[in-house]
Amino acid sequence: MKENKKSMNTPLFDEELEIFGEHKTREQVRAEEKARRKEEREALKKEIQRRRQEAKEGKIPTRRKDIVVVSAVLVGIVLLCVLALANSFRKDKESKEWLINEARGHFVKTNASPEMSGEGPKADVSEAYFTNNGHLCVKMIISNGTDHVLRVDALEVKAYDYATDEMLAGGKTELEEELTIMVAGTETYTFYIAPEHILVDEKTSLPELVSFWINIDHSPVEAE
């Protein structure tokens, strides 16, 4: 049996070898490779020249633009976080300013209950105290003993030292938000007297016994 052996002397590149269906000589392949590399070098050279020209004209390459955009977005996010945190601190500080100043006394009437009167709404104070920002907070219950649903339009409040009858503070406000009281019903309301309407100095504590004079401007709510 004749044994087939591949000669080790067979050339690595046969000039008559078929490549992709075409017969190309070694010189043709080398020429094509040389042309391809030349095209790549020319393309690279043009790209370098283009970038240099853009740099001279002050243009930012696409990659640098992306970096700038991403950086701007990150900076914006950080600023938003800082603003949100600052706003949170501000709101927290503002809320504490309206809390009770424990050092200036605290009036509490646990059995506060305004009378039901056919003449109009009546009020009874359940709690009063000075706030940290110097206001006098007066919490009250308002009743409606009439036969009509009532809307409170304005309130005037005066606070007195019960023992000496000395006026401590007084103020009036028109209600911006509607306060409606149903027939034979009650509603709570918190009234703040501003520091400029407080007649005692900021070191004075609220007496243990305080009397209040309250006037309520009201109007009937017409049935729809």
C-alpha positions as a Python dict, from the first residue, in 0.01 Angstrom:
ca = {
    (1, 'M'): (0, 0, 0),
    (2, 'K'): (138, 331, -104),
    (3, 'E'): (165, 577, 183),
    (4, 'N'): (74, 942, 124),
    (5, 'K'): (324, 1179, 285),
    (6, 'K'): (329, 1556, 279),
    (7, 'S'): (667, 1685, 182),
    (8, 'M'): (821, 1924, 436),
    (9, 'N'): (981, 2100, 140),
    (10, 'T'): (643, 2226, 14),
    (11, 'P'): (661, 2611, 1),
    (12, 'L'): (460, 2792, 272),
    (13, 'F'): (316, 3024, 10),
    (14, 'D'): (219, 2890, -330),
    (15, 'E'): (195, 3157, -593),
    (16, 'E'): (-80, 2954, -758),
    (17, 'L'): (-279, 2914, -428),
    (18, 'E'): (-645, 3015, -460),
    (19, 'I'): (-746, 3281, -205),
    (20, 'F'): (-1116, 3367, -173),
    (21, 'G'): (-1181, 3231, -516),
    (22, 'E'): (-906, 3441, -680),
    (23, 'H'): (-553, 3356, -782),
    (24, 'K'): (-318, 3618, -627),
    (25, 'T'): (54, 3627, -637),
    (26, 'R'): (270, 3704, -337),
    (27, 'E'): (346, 4045, -479),
    (28, 'Q'): (-25, 4124, -518),
    (29, 'V'): (-101, 4032, -156),
    (30, 'R'): (192, 4240, -29),
    (31, 'A'): (83, 4533, -244),
    (32, 'E'): (-272, 4515, -109),
    (33, 'E'): (-148, 4494, 249),
    (34, 'K'): (79, 4791, 188),
    (35, 'A'): (-210, 4991, 41),
    (36, 'R'): (-434, 4903, 337),
    (37, 'R'): (-176, 5018, 588),
    (38, 'K'): (-124, 5336, 391),
    (39, 'E'): (-496, 5408, 404),
    (40, 'E'): (-499, 5351, 779),
    (41, 'R'): (-204, 5587, 825),
    (42, 'E'): (-372, 5850, 610),
    (43, 'A'): (-698, 5817, 805),
    (44, 'L'): (-512, 5845, 1136),
    (45, 'K'): (-321, 6147, 1008),
    (46, 'K'): (-646, 6317, 904),
    (47, 'E'): (-804, 6244, 1243),
    (48, 'I'): (-505, 6396, 1424),
    (49, 'Q'): (-519, 6702, 1199),
    (50, 'R'): (-896, 6735, 1262),
    (51, 'R'): (-855, 6723, 1639),
    (52, 'R'): (-572, 6977, 1628),
    (53, 'Q'): (-788, 7209, 1419),
    (54, 'E'): (-1082, 7171, 1662),
    (55, 'A'): (-849, 7249, 1951),
    (56, 'K'): (-734, 7566, 1775),
    (57, 'E'): (-1095, 7669, 1715),
    (58, 'G'): (-1181, 7608, 2079),
    (59, 'K'): (-1401, 7309, 2012),
    (60, 'I'): (-1422, 7026, 2264),
    (61, 'P'): (-1381, 6670, 2140),
    (62, 'T'): (-1683, 6444, 2177),
    (63, 'R'): (-1528, 6247, 2461),
    (64, 'R'): (-1441, 6566, 2649),
    (65, 'K'): (-1794, 6693, 2587),
    (66, 'D'): (-1933, 6377, 2742),
    (67, 'I'): (-1708, 6421, 3043),
    (68, 'V'): (-1815, 6784, 3080),
    (69, 'V'): (-2184, 6690, 3054),
    (70, 'V'): (-2152, 6409, 3310),
    (71, 'S'): (-1955, 6637, 3543),
    (72, 'A'): (-2221, 6907, 3514),
    (73, 'V'): (-2495, 6656, 3594),
    (74, 'L'): (-2305, 6529, 3898),
    (75, 'V'): (-2245, 6883, 4021),
    (76, 'G'): (-2617, 6957, 3976),
    (77, 'I'): (-2712, 6648, 4177),
    (78, 'V'): (-2474, 6744, 4457),
    (79, 'L'): (-2613, 7099, 4464),
    (80, 'L'): (-2970, 6967, 4479),
    (81, 'C'): (-2875, 6741, 4771),
    (82, 'V'): (-2709, 7031, 4953),
    (83, 'L'): (-3012, 7256, 4896),
    (84, 'A'): (-3251, 6984, 5013),
    (85, 'L'): (-3044, 6928, 5326),
    (86, 'A'): (-3024, 7302, 5396),
    (87, 'N'): (-3400, 7334, 5345),
    (88, 'S'): (-3458, 7045, 5584),
    (89, 'F'): (-3240, 7211, 5849),
    (90, 'R'): (-3422, 7541, 5796),
    (91, 'K'): (-3766, 7383, 5834),
    (92, 'D'): (-3649, 7196, 6144),
    (93, 'K'): (-3520, 7520, 6294),
    (94, 'E'): (-3842, 7703, 6208),
    (95, 'S'): (-4055, 7429, 6364),
    (96, 'K'): (-3855, 7448, 6688),
    (97, 'E'): (-3904, 7826, 6700),
    (98, 'W'): (-4279, 7772, 6736),
    (99, 'L'): (-4248, 7522, 7021),
    (100, 'I'): (-4317, 7612, 7383),
    (101, 'N'): (-4055, 7810, 7573),
    (102, 'E'): (-4052, 7601, 7889),
    (103, 'A'): (-3877, 7875, 8085),
    (104, 'R'): (-4171, 8118, 8051),
    (105, 'G'): (-4461, 7926, 8207),
    (106, 'H'): (-4747, 7719, 8070),
    (107, 'F'): (-5122, 7775, 8113),
    (108, 'V'): (-5342, 7464, 8082),
    (109, 'K'): (-5717, 7426, 8132),
    (110, 'T'): (-5804, 7059, 8100),
    (111, 'N'): (-6180, 7108, 8133),
    (112, 'A'): (-6211, 7382, 7870),
    (113, 'S'): (-6565, 7375, 7730),
    (114, 'P'): (-6733, 7678, 7572),
    (115, 'E'): (-7105, 7729, 7631),
    (116, 'M'): (-7357, 7669, 7357),
    (117, 'S'): (-7527, 8001, 7297),
    (118, 'G'): (-7799, 8094, 7053),
    (119, 'E'): (-7641, 8440, 7031),
    (120, 'G'): (-7340, 8316, 6841),
    (121, 'P'): (-7010, 8127, 6874),
    (122, 'K'): (-6831, 8118, 7209),
    (123, 'A'): (-6470, 8025, 7289),
    (124, 'D'): (-6281, 7880, 7583),
    (125, 'V'): (-5901, 7863, 7605),
    (126, 'S'): (-5752, 7521, 7672),
    (127, 'E'): (-5381, 7611, 7661),
    (128, 'A'): (-5148, 7912, 7635),
    (129, 'Y'): (-4771, 7958, 7631),
    (130, 'F'): (-4490, 8171, 7497),
    (131, 'T'): (-4306, 8022, 7198),
    (132, 'N'): (-3930, 8018, 7143),
    (133, 'N'): (-3966, 8301, 6892),
    (134, 'G'): (-4157, 8526, 7134),
    (135, 'H'): (-4520, 8474, 7026),
    (136, 'L'): (-4804, 8404, 7267),
    (137, 'C'): (-4979, 8086, 7155),
    (138, 'V'): (-5346, 8062, 7254),
    (139, 'K'): (-5529, 7736, 7183),
    (140, 'M'): (-5906, 7750, 7205),
    (141, 'I'): (-6227, 7557, 7148),
    (142, 'I'): (-6505, 7742, 6963),
    (143, 'S'): (-6870, 7634, 6985),
    (144, 'N'): (-7178, 7703, 6775),
    (145, 'G'): (-7510, 7706, 6964),
    (146, 'T'): (-7713, 7869, 6685),
    (147, 'D'): (-7944, 7705, 6434),
    (148, 'H'): (-7712, 7786, 6143),
    (149, 'V'): (-7377, 7661, 6024),
    (150, 'L'): (-7131, 7942, 6099),
    (151, 'R'): (-6810, 8060, 5941),
    (152, 'V'): (-6553, 8236, 6160),
    (153, 'D'): (-6425, 8544, 5975),
    (154, 'A'): (-6202, 8710, 6236),
    (155, 'L'): (-6082, 8667, 6594),
    (156, 'E'): (-5970, 8917, 6855),
    (157, 'V'): (-5799, 8788, 7168),
    (158, 'K'): (-5679, 8966, 7484),
    (159, 'A'): (-5492, 8793, 7768),
    (160, 'Y'): (-5489, 8921, 8128),
    (161, 'D'): (-5313, 8828, 8449),
    (162, 'Y'): (-5607, 8694, 8649),
    (163, 'A'): (-5463, 8805, 8984),
    (164, 'T'): (-5379, 9166, 8892),
    (165, 'D'): (-5607, 9217, 8589),
    (166, 'E'): (-5299, 9344, 8402),
    (167, 'M'): (-5322, 9303, 8026),
    (168, 'L'): (-5045, 9076, 7898),
    (169, 'A'): (-5109, 9076, 7524),
    (170, 'G'): (-5374, 9135, 7262),
    (171, 'G'): (-5422, 9091, 6890),
    (172, 'K'): (-5671, 9045, 6608),
    (173, 'T'): (-5655, 8842, 6290),
    (174, 'E'): (-5872, 8775, 5989),
    (175, 'L'): (-5882, 8408, 5905),
    (176, 'E'): (-5722, 8326, 5570),
    (177, 'E'): (-5835, 7963, 5582),
    (178, 'E'): (-6205, 7901, 5625),
    (179, 'L'): (-6314, 7780, 5969),
    (180, 'T'): (-6668, 7640, 5963),
    (181, 'I'): (-6857, 7524, 6273),
    (182, 'M'): (-7156, 7296, 6237),
    (183, 'V'): (-7477, 7340, 6436),
    (184, 'A'): (-7426, 7231, 6798),
    (185, 'G'): (-7065, 7152, 6708),
    (186, 'T'): (-6720, 7271, 6814),
    (187, 'E'): (-6388, 7337, 6643),
    (188, 'T'): (-6037, 7399, 6775),
    (189, 'Y'): (-5823, 7692, 6668),
    (190, 'T'): (-5470, 7809, 6754),
    (191, 'F'): (-5419, 8185, 6772),
    (192, 'Y'): (-5072, 8346, 6780),
    (193, 'I'): (-5019, 8695, 6919),
    (194, 'A'): (-4708, 8852, 6765),
    (195, 'P'): (-4424, 8985, 6986),
    (196, 'E'): (-4504, 9347, 6898),
    (197, 'H'): (-4850, 9301, 7055),
    (198, 'I'): (-4718, 9151, 7379),
    (199, 'L'): (-4711, 9408, 7662),
    (200, 'V'): (-4465, 9235, 7894),
    (201, 'D'): (-4092, 9197, 7837),
    (202, 'E'): (-3940, 8880, 7692),
    (203, 'K'): (-3823, 8760, 8033),
    (204, 'T'): (-4168, 8767, 8192),
    (205, 'S'): (-4330, 8429, 8253),
    (206, 'L'): (-4695, 8354, 8197),
    (207, 'P'): (-4894, 8363, 8524),
    (208, 'E'): (-5044, 8042, 8655),
    (209, 'L'): (-5391, 8194, 8616),
    (210, 'V'): (-5473, 8379, 8296),
    (211, 'S'): (-5809, 8518, 8183),
    (212, 'F'): (-5902, 8575, 7820),
    (213, 'W'): (-6142, 8804, 7636),
    (214, 'I'): (-6230, 8672, 7293),
    (215, 'N'): (-6444, 8834, 7024),
    (216, 'I'): (-6549, 8628, 6722),
    (217, 'D'): (-6663, 8786, 6395),
    (218, 'H'): (-6880, 8533, 6213),
    (219, 'S'): (-7134, 8487, 5936),
    (220, 'P'): (-7388, 8216, 5852),
    (221, 'V'): (-7306, 7967, 5581),
    (222, 'E'): (-7587, 7963, 5329),
    (223, 'A'): (-7716, 7616, 5237),
    (224, 'E'): (-7639, 7515, 4878),
}
